Amino acid sequence: HCRAVLRRNLIGRHGRHGVLVDRLANPEISQNDFAHNGACGIRLYSGGRRCSCEVEEIPLSLSSGLIFEGMANNHFEGNAEGELSMTPRYAESEADLDLPSCDDL
């Protein structure tokens, strides 16, 4: 199986989320800077799979915590709606609804 890798990048100043993960994707997202995006640094659409954290509690900074395998050592700064947002929906289902762009963790 193929696996996307996003490593050592600056993801910043996007109108919405810095990175959107959808359709049961499990990319490696590591050693990146997420800064000043219009919504969340990372938006995870789980598409029905259970969103779970592999850390005992979500820290204020997700830079060392794992939300899914392969996500580690990222830096977040100034994203308008937080570091990470998770939802059980698919990306296009949110476009059809009048919902805020990020759910509470």
C-alpha positions as CSV (number, residue, x, y, z in Angstrom):
1,H,0.0,0.0,0.0
2,C,1.1,3.6,-0.7
3,R,1.4,6.1,2.1
4,A,1.6,9.9,1.7
5,V,4.4,11.7,3.5
6,L,4.4,15.4,4.5
7,R,7.7,16.1,6.3
8,R,9.7,19.3,7.0
9,N,7.3,21.8,5.4
10,L,5.8,25.2,6.3
11,I,2.0,25.0,5.9
12,G,0.7,28.5,6.4
13,R,-1.7,31.2,5.6
14,H,-4.3,29.0,3.9
15,G,-7.8,30.3,3.9
16,R,-9.1,27.3,5.7
17,H,-7.3,24.2,7.1
18,G,-3.6,23.7,6.6
19,V,-3.9,20.0,5.9
20,L,-7.1,18.0,5.4
21,V,-7.0,14.2,5.9
22,D,-9.9,12.2,4.6
23,R,-11.1,8.8,3.4
24,L,-9.3,6.6,6.0
25,A,-5.9,8.0,4.8
26,N,-3.1,7.5,7.2
27,P,-0.3,9.8,6.0
28,E,2.9,10.5,7.8
29,I,2.7,14.1,9.0
30,S,5.9,15.0,10.8
31,Q,8.4,17.8,11.5
32,N,6.1,20.4,9.9
33,D,5.3,24.0,10.9
34,F,1.5,24.8,10.7
35,A,1.2,28.6,11.1
36,H,-1.6,31.2,10.7
37,N,-4.1,29.1,8.7
38,G,-7.6,30.4,8.5
39,A,-9.1,27.4,10.3
40,C,-7.3,24.4,11.9
41,G,-3.7,23.3,11.3
42,I,-4.9,19.8,10.6
43,R,-8.5,18.7,9.9
44,L,-9.1,14.9,10.2
45,Y,-12.2,13.4,8.6
46,S,-12.4,9.9,9.9
47,G,-15.2,8.8,7.6
48,G,-16.8,6.6,10.2
49,R,-13.7,5.2,11.7
50,R,-13.4,6.0,15.4
51,C,-11.2,9.0,16.1
52,S,-8.9,8.1,18.9
53,C,-5.8,9.5,20.5
54,E,-2.8,7.3,21.3
55,V,-1.9,9.7,24.1
56,E,-3.6,9.7,27.5
57,E,-4.9,13.2,27.0
58,I,-4.6,15.7,24.2
59,P,-1.8,18.1,25.2
60,L,-2.1,21.8,24.6
61,S,0.6,21.4,21.9
62,L,0.3,18.4,19.7
63,S,3.9,18.6,18.6
64,S,4.8,15.4,20.4
65,G,1.5,13.6,20.7
66,L,0.2,11.0,18.2
67,I,-3.3,11.4,16.9
68,F,-2.8,8.8,14.3
69,E,0.2,6.7,13.5
70,G,2.8,8.8,11.7
71,M,1.8,12.2,13.2
72,A,4.6,13.5,15.4
73,N,7.0,16.4,16.0
74,N,4.9,19.1,14.4
75,H,4.8,22.7,15.5
76,F,1.5,24.7,15.5
77,E,1.3,28.5,15.8
78,G,-1.5,31.0,15.3
79,N,-4.0,28.8,13.5
80,A,-7.4,30.6,13.8
81,E,-9.4,27.6,15.1
82,G,-6.7,25.5,16.8
83,E,-4.2,22.8,16.1
84,L,-6.4,19.8,15.2
85,S,-10.0,19.2,14.6
86,M,-11.6,15.7,14.2
87,T,-15.0,14.6,12.8
88,P,-16.5,11.2,11.9
89,R,-17.9,12.7,8.6
90,Y,-16.4,12.7,5.1
91,A,-15.1,16.0,3.7
92,E,-17.8,16.6,1.2
93,S,-20.6,15.9,3.7
94,E,-19.5,19.0,5.6
95,A,-19.7,21.2,2.5
96,D,-23.4,20.3,2.3
97,L,-24.1,21.3,5.9
98,D,-24.1,24.7,7.6
99,L,-21.6,23.8,10.3
100,P,-18.6,25.6,11.9
101,S,-15.4,24.6,10.2
102,C,-13.9,22.9,13.3
103,D,-15.5,20.7,16.0
104,D,-14.3,20.7,19.5
105,L,-12.0,17.8,20.3
